[in-house]
Amino acid sequence: MDDKNDIALKLAWFRKEEEKELQELSKLIDFDACKIDCQKLKVKKNIDKGGYGSVYQGIYDDKKVAVKVFHLSAVDEDSKFELRKSFLQEVLLSKDLDHPNIAKFIGAMENMKEVDMKPKKKFDKSQDCCIFSEFLSGGTLYQYLRKHKKLPINIVTRLALDAAEGLSYLHSKQIMHRDLKTANMLLDKNGRVKIIDFGISRFDDLNEKTPAIGTIGYIAPEVRTESKYDHKCDVFSFGICLWEIFCCSAYRSVALKMTPQIPQNCPKALADLMKNCWDDPKRRPEMSSVVERLREFEASSLNESAKGPTRLLCFSR
């Protein structure tokens, strides 16, 4: 009986500490400034589902928006803390971001009582929360790459540059994404890549041991082994994304092999960049340097293509 009482007391203490952490996070966000006018909002069809909840397409102020709903009402008490923390962190980190390669934040609501959902859902809207962002019609970069066997090098470079510039901007704001992957990049109607999903992102002040977090295949070795890490973990993940963009393939890692085989036909500049991104953390380049190297490669590729015929895809800016 004493053991059961002891466990109950410990659980109560942990819940109290979790609630305190959520309150401190919430204080950092002005939700009145983030709130949108629900009279101008129409939530339409469901377009995606994930561990956090669902994403809906909607119309706000006559423009298409994405509505990311965190279904706190559909999870147990243990999961509620992590889900609400993910919501608060995403709002805190994304609300002030302004860059062409980052999905634009529009607003957020701590509860959805005023949101008219069509079709009606069984979830308790008073417990659920949501984030509104620009709607991007091109799908994920992961889906786009799966539709192609090979991309022209100018498209490879442009997609990689978009992702690199978005990530470089995040790092300039002292933010590390921590789950960078081609499935967390969306394409707009013109083929521009925009980074999304900041639910497990953090300000770059960790440099401490934390549980492994992210997606297998993209996680840096230091994160996987629960060692100290910083924003350079994102650089490793970018190297994997660069490989996927060049190969039009998804990397499936195995326990003993952390990085994929670089094809022999890969241009040396890109192959060297991949290898540099997969180096030890201190030797990995900053993303600002990655951007510069990709711009140099793009310029040299354009000079080469000017000497002969080239094939372009449908993207135009």
C-alpha positions as CSV (number, residue, x, y, z in Angstrom):
1,M,0.0,0.0,0.0
2,D,2.8,2.4,0.9
3,D,4.5,1.7,-2.5
4,K,1.2,2.6,-4.3
5,N,0.9,5.8,-2.3
6,D,4.5,6.6,-3.1
7,I,3.9,6.1,-6.8
8,A,0.8,8.2,-6.7
9,L,2.6,11.1,-4.9
10,K,5.4,11.0,-7.5
11,L,3.0,11.1,-10.4
12,A,1.1,14.0,-8.8
13,W,4.5,15.8,-8.4
14,F,5.5,15.2,-12.0
15,R,2.1,16.4,-13.3
16,K,2.4,19.6,-11.2
17,E,5.9,20.2,-12.6
18,E,4.7,19.6,-16.1
19,E,1.8,22.0,-15.6
20,K,4.3,24.6,-14.3
21,E,6.5,24.2,-17.4
22,L,3.5,24.6,-19.7
23,Q,2.4,27.8,-17.8
24,E,5.9,29.3,-18.2
25,L,5.9,28.5,-21.9
26,S,2.4,30.0,-22.4
27,K,3.5,33.2,-20.6
28,L,6.0,33.8,-23.4
29,I,3.2,34.0,-26.0
30,D,0.7,36.8,-26.5
31,F,-2.3,34.6,-27.8
32,D,-4.5,37.7,-28.2
33,A,-2.0,38.9,-30.8
34,C,-2.0,35.5,-32.4
35,K,-5.8,35.0,-32.5
36,I,-7.6,35.2,-35.8
37,D,-11.1,36.4,-36.6
38,C,-13.1,33.2,-36.7
39,Q,-15.9,35.0,-38.7
40,K,-13.5,35.1,-41.6
41,L,-12.5,31.4,-41.3
42,K,-13.9,28.3,-43.0
43,V,-12.3,25.0,-42.2
44,K,-12.8,22.5,-45.0
45,K,-11.3,19.1,-45.8
46,N,-8.7,17.1,-43.9
47,I,-5.5,16.8,-45.9
48,D,-3.1,15.1,-43.5
49,K,-2.8,13.2,-40.2
50,G,0.0,12.7,-37.8
51,G,0.9,11.8,-34.3
52,Y,0.0,15.3,-33.2
53,G,-3.5,15.4,-34.8
54,S,-4.6,16.5,-38.2
55,V,-4.1,19.2,-40.9
56,Y,-7.1,20.8,-42.6
57,Q,-7.3,23.0,-45.6
58,G,-9.3,26.2,-44.9
59,I,-10.1,29.7,-46.1
60,Y,-9.2,32.7,-44.1
61,D,-9.9,36.2,-45.2
62,D,-10.4,34.8,-48.7
63,K,-7.0,33.1,-48.8
64,K,-6.2,29.4,-48.5
65,V,-4.7,28.4,-45.2
66,A,-3.5,25.2,-43.5
67,V,-5.0,24.5,-40.1
68,K,-2.8,22.2,-37.9
69,V,-5.0,20.8,-35.1
70,F,-3.5,19.3,-32.0
71,H,-6.1,16.9,-30.7
72,L,-5.4,17.0,-26.9
73,S,-9.0,15.7,-26.3
74,A,-8.1,12.5,-28.1
75,V,-5.0,11.4,-26.1
76,D,-4.4,10.2,-22.6
77,E,-3.1,12.3,-19.8
78,D,0.6,11.3,-20.3
79,S,0.5,12.3,-23.9
80,K,-1.4,15.6,-23.3
81,F,1.7,17.3,-21.8
82,E,4.0,16.5,-24.7
83,L,1.3,17.5,-27.3
84,R,0.6,20.8,-25.6
85,K,4.3,21.5,-25.2
86,S,4.8,20.8,-28.9
87,F,2.0,23.2,-29.7
88,L,3.4,26.0,-27.5
89,Q,7.0,25.5,-28.7
90,E,5.9,25.7,-32.3
91,V,3.9,28.9,-31.8
92,L,6.7,30.5,-29.8
93,L,9.4,29.7,-32.4
94,S,7.5,30.2,-35.6
95,K,5.3,33.3,-34.9
96,D,8.0,35.9,-35.6
97,L,9.7,34.1,-38.5
98,D,9.7,35.9,-41.8
99,H,11.6,34.3,-44.7
100,P,10.6,33.1,-48.2
101,N,11.8,29.5,-47.4
102,I,9.8,29.2,-44.1
103,A,6.1,28.5,-44.2
104,K,4.4,31.7,-43.0
105,F,2.7,31.7,-39.6
106,I,-0.7,33.3,-39.6
107,G,-2.1,32.7,-36.2
108,A,-2.9,30.3,-33.3
109,M,-5.6,29.5,-30.8
110,E,-5.3,27.8,-27.4
111,N,-8.7,26.3,-27.8
112,M,-11.0,25.9,-30.8
113,K,-14.4,26.6,-29.3
114,E,-15.1,29.4,-31.8
115,V,-13.9,27.4,-34.8
116,D,-16.6,26.0,-37.1
117,M,-15.3,22.6,-38.3
118,K,-16.9,21.1,-41.4
119,P,-17.5,18.2,-41.3
120,K,-18.2,18.2,-37.6
121,K,-15.7,16.2,-35.5
122,K,-16.2,14.2,-32.3
123,F,-13.2,15.8,-30.6
124,D,-13.7,18.3,-27.7
125,K,-12.8,21.6,-29.4
126,S,-12.5,23.3,-26.0
127,Q,-9.4,21.2,-25.3
128,D,-7.9,21.2,-28.8
129,C,-5.6,23.9,-30.0
130,C,-4.4,24.9,-33.5
131,I,-1.9,26.8,-35.7
132,F,-2.8,28.6,-38.9
133,S,-0.2,28.9,-41.6
134,E,-0.1,29.6,-45.4
135,F,-1.4,26.8,-47.5
136,L,1.2,25.3,-49.9
137,S,-0.3,23.4,-52.8
138,G,2.8,21.5,-54.0
139,G,2.9,18.8,-51.4
140,T,6.0,17.7,-49.6
141,L,9.4,17.6,-51.1
142,Y,9.5,13.9,-50.1
143,Q,6.4,13.3,-52.3
144,Y,7.8,15.3,-55.2
145,L,11.1,13.4,-55.2
146,R,9.3,10.1,-55.2
147,K,7.6,11.0,-58.5
148,H,10.9,11.4,-60.3
149,K,13.8,9.1,-61.1
150,K,16.2,11.9,-61.8
151,L,16.2,15.7,-61.7
152,P,18.2,18.1,-63.9
153,I,21.1,19.4,-61.9
154,N,19.7,23.0,-62.0
155,I,16.5,21.8,-60.3
156,V,18.6,19.8,-57.7
157,T,20.6,22.9,-56.9
158,R,17.6,25.2,-56.7
159,L,15.7,22.8,-54.3
160,A,18.8,22.4,-52.2
161,L,19.4,26.1,-52.1
162,D,15.9,26.8,-51.0
163,A,16.2,24.4,-48.1
164,A,19.7,25.6,-47.2
165,E,18.6,29.3,-47.1
166,G,15.6,28.5,-44.9
167,L,17.7,26.5,-42.5
168,S,20.5,29.2,-42.5
169,Y,17.8,31.7,-41.5
170,L,16.6,29.6,-38.6
171,H,20.2,29.2,-37.4
172,S,20.7,33.0,-37.6
173,K,17.7,33.3,-35.2
174,Q,19.4,30.8,-32.8
175,I,16.8,28.1,-33.7
176,M,17.6,24.5,-34.4
177,H,14.9,22.5,-36.2
178,R,15.8,19.0,-34.9
179,D,13.6,17.2,-37.3
180,L,14.8,18.4,-40.7
181,K,13.7,16.0,-43.5
182,T,12.2,16.2,-47.0
183,A,8.8,15.3,-45.5
184,N,9.0,18.5,-43.4
185,M,9.5,20.7,-46.5
186,L,6.6,21.8,-48.6
187,L,6.5,23.2,-52.2
188,D,4.5,26.3,-53.2
189,K,2.8,26.6,-56.6
190,N,6.1,27.8,-58.1
191,G,8.2,25.0,-56.7
192,R,9.8,27.0,-53.9
193,V,10.7,24.9,-50.9
194,K,9.5,26.0,-47.5
195,I,10.4,24.4,-44.2
196,I,7.6,23.5,-41.8
197,D,6.9,21.7,-38.5
198,F,8.7,23.3,-35.5
199,G,7.0,21.1,-32.8
200,I,10.3,19.7,-31.5
201,S,12.5,22.7,-32.5
202,R,14.4,24.5,-29.8
203,F,16.5,27.6,-29.3
204,D,20.1,26.7,-29.7
205,D,21.0,26.8,-26.1
206,L,21.0,23.1,-25.4
207,N,24.6,21.8,-25.6
208,E,23.5,19.2,-23.1
209,K,22.5,15.5,-23.1
210,T,18.9,15.0,-24.1
211,P,17.0,11.9,-25.3
212,A,17.3,11.1,-29.0
213,I,14.8,13.1,-31.0
214,G,14.0,13.4,-34.6
215,T,13.5,10.9,-37.5
216,I,15.7,7.8,-38.0
217,G,17.8,8.2,-41.1
218,Y,18.2,12.0,-40.6
219,I,19.3,12.1,-37.0
220,A,23.0,13.1,-36.4
221,P,25.1,10.6,-34.6
222,E,25.6,12.8,-31.6
223,V,21.8,13.1,-31.2
224,R,21.3,9.3,-31.7
225,T,23.8,8.5,-29.0
226,E,22.2,11.1,-26.7
227,S,25.5,13.1,-26.5
228,K,25.7,16.9,-26.2
229,Y,24.7,18.7,-29.5
230,D,23.9,22.0,-31.0
231,H,22.6,23.4,-34.3
232,K,25.2,21.4,-36.2
233,C,22.8,18.4,-35.9
234,D,20.6,20.1,-38.5
235,V,23.6,20.4,-40.9
236,F,24.0,16.6,-40.8
237,S,20.2,16.2,-41.6
238,F,20.6,18.7,-44.4
239,G,23.3,16.5,-45.9
240,I,20.9,13.6,-46.0
241,C,18.2,15.8,-47.6
242,L,20.8,16.9,-50.3
243,W,21.5,13.2,-51.0
244,E,17.8,12.5,-51.4
245,I,17.3,15.5,-53.7
246,F,20.1,14.4,-56.0
247,C,19.1,10.7,-56.0
248,C,15.3,11.2,-55.9
249,S,15.2,8.5,-53.3
250,A,14.4,8.1,-49.6
251,Y,17.4,7.1,-47.4
252,R,16.7,4.2,-45.2
253,S,19.5,3.9,-42.6
254,V,20.6,0.9,-40.7
255,A,22.1,0.8,-37.2
256,L,25.8,0.6,-38.3
257,K,25.6,2.8,-41.3
258,M,24.8,6.4,-40.6
259,T,25.2,7.9,-44.1
260,P,24.2,6.7,-47.6
261,Q,26.4,5.8,-50.5
262,I,27.0,8.8,-52.8
263,P,26.5,7.9,-56.5
264,Q,29.6,8.1,-58.7
265,N,27.8,10.4,-61.1
266,C,27.2,13.0,-58.4
267,P,29.1,16.3,-59.1
268,K,32.2,16.6,-56.9
269,A,31.1,19.9,-55.4
270,L,27.8,18.3,-54.2
271,A,29.5,15.0,-53.1
272,D,32.1,17.0,-51.1
273,L,29.3,19.1,-49.5
274,M,27.4,16.0,-48.4
275,K,30.6,14.5,-46.9
276,N,31.3,17.8,-45.0
277,C,27.8,17.9,-43.6
278,W,28.3,14.3,-42.3
279,D,31.6,15.1,-40.7
280,D,32.2,15.4,-36.9
281,P,30.0,18.3,-35.5
282,K,32.9,20.8,-35.0
283,R,34.1,20.2,-38.6
284,R,30.7,20.6,-40.2
285,P,30.1,23.8,-42.1
286,E,27.7,26.5,-40.9
287,M,24.6,26.7,-43.1
288,S,25.6,30.2,-44.3
289,S,28.7,28.6,-45.8
290,V,26.6,25.8,-47.3
291,V,24.4,28.4,-49.0
292,E,27.5,30.1,-50.5
293,R,28.9,26.9,-51.8
294,L,25.6,26.0,-53.4
295,R,25.3,29.4,-55.0
296,E,28.8,29.0,-56.4
297,F,27.9,25.6,-57.8
298,E,24.7,27.0,-59.3
299,A,26.6,29.7,-61.0
300,S,29.1,27.3,-62.4
301,S,26.4,25.0,-63.6
302,L,24.6,27.8,-65.4
303,N,27.8,28.7,-67.1
304,E,28.2,25.1,-68.3
305,S,24.6,24.9,-69.5
306,A,25.0,28.1,-71.5
307,K,27.5,26.2,-73.6
308,G,24.9,23.6,-74.8
309,P,21.2,22.6,-74.6
310,T,19.6,21.9,-71.2
311,R,16.3,20.6,-70.0
312,L,14.2,22.5,-67.4
313,L,11.3,21.4,-65.3
314,C,8.1,23.3,-64.9
315,F,9.3,25.5,-61.9
316,S,9.5,29.2,-62.7
317,R,10.0,32.0,-60.2
